[in-house]
Amino acid sequence: MVRKIGMYEISKIFGDYQFILVDEGPVLAAHMFVPTENTYSSEEISRFTDLLPLPDLIIYIRASVDTIIERTLRRADPPREVEINNQTKMEEYIKRTVSLFDQLTQAKNLQPRLLIVESLDITNAGYDQIIDNICQEILNRSIQQNNFNSSKQPIH
């Protein structure tokens, strides 16, 4: 909570012409639905995303279940909600998470704000190019937003 309030304060101080990158923004609140093991209709997903304060851009780094399991096991600080000592439960949890977040990418109000990047691997030969593409997308969207804001006429 303190980090979220801090990000809000930073955004007020620096104004419109700064980039603020937030890891794990509001869309990640969907993690609270994973342990329920429920399935959700597209209408329920849309309703959830309609209630979120949305950033200008969401970068979704999509990875396979196997890749996420491998990364989770390598982490020095594995997420508390993932039972790394129980391979079956961990795999089920990760499968539900991947399914839910893939379903979120279909929400109409997220799609214009969404940049999907297939799993990044630092050893991949194209890693630098992928990072450059993400940076360019952020810059392009910022320019578009600034052009839109400067074209607005004041209301009298």
N, C-alpha and C positions, 0 to 999 in steps of 0.2 A: 504494500500500500504506500509506504514512504517513497519507494522508487517511482511509482505512478504519479504521486503528487509532485515529486521533484521534477519529473519530465514536463508536467503541466506548467510549473513555474519557469522552467528553462525556456519553454516555447513562448511564454508571455514576454520574457526579457529580450530574447533575440529577434522576435518579430517574424515577418513574412519571408525574408530572404535567406534563411538559414535552413540547412538540412538537419533533421533530427531523426536518427535511426534508432528504433526501439526494437530490441530483441524480445519476442514474446509479447506482442501487443494484445488488444482486446479480443481478437478472434480466438486466441488460445484458451479463452474461458470455456470453450467447447470441451476441453479435457474433463470437465466435471461430469459430462454425460457418459464417458467411456466406462466407468465402473458399473453403471446401471445395467449394462448388457442389453439395453433396449435398441430397437431399430426406429428410425425416425423418417417420417414422410418428407417429401420435398417441401410441403407447406410448413411443416414444423421447423425445418432447417431455415426456410426463408423468414419465418417469424422471428427466430432466434437472431439471425443476422440483421434484421430490421431494427432490433433493439440495441445493437452495438454502436458505440461511437467509432466510426470507421476512419482509418488513416487515409492519406492520399494514395498510398500504394502499399499493397500487401505482397511480399515476396514469399512464395510457398516453395520451399525446397523439398521436392517429392523424392522419396527413396523407397526401395522395396522393403518388405518385412525383414528379409534376411540381412540387408544392410543396416537397418535400424537395430536389429538384435545384436549384430556385431559391434556397432558403435556403442550401444548401451553397455555391453559387457566390458568394453575397453575404458569406459568412463571412470575417473577417480571418484566421482560423486554421482552414482546412478540415481535416477529419480526415485523418490520414496514410494511412489505408487506402483512401481514395477518390481515384482518379486524376482530378482535376478537369481535367487537360489532355487527357484522352481521354474525350470525351462518351459514346461507346458503352459503354466499360468502367464509367464512373461510373454510367450509367443501369442497367446490368445488376446492379451491386453494390447499388444502392439498391433495385431491384425485389426482389432476393433477400432483402434486409434487411426490407423491408416484409412480404413473404410470411412470413418466419420469425416476426416479432413478431406478426403477425396469427394465426399458428398457435399461438403461445404463449398468446394470450388464450383459447384453447379448453381449456387445461389445467384440469382439475377443481379442483386445489388452489389455483390462482391466482384463479379466478373469484370466490370470496367476498371476496377482498382487492383486487379490480380495479375501478377507476373509469376508464372509457374516455371521453375527451374528444375530440371531433372538432377538427381542426386549429384552433389559435388564431391569429388574425390581429389585431394591435393596431388595425388600421384598421376592423375589424368593429364595427358598431354595438352588438352584444351582448357585446363583450369583457368589460366590467365585470361584467355579469351572470354570465358563465361563471366568472370568477374568484371572485365571491361564492358561486356554487354549489359550487365546489371547496372553498373555505374551510368552508362549511357541512357538506359531507360529511366533512371531516377532523374537525370539532368533533363531529358526530353519532357517528362511529365511536369517538372518544375517550370520549365519554360512555357509549356502550354497553360499551366495554372496562372503564372504571372501575366501572360498575355490576356487570359480571360478576365482576371481581376482588373487589369489596367483598362480594359475596354468597357467596363461597367460605367454607366452614366449615373451621376448622383441623382437622388430623388428629391424633388423640391416640393 
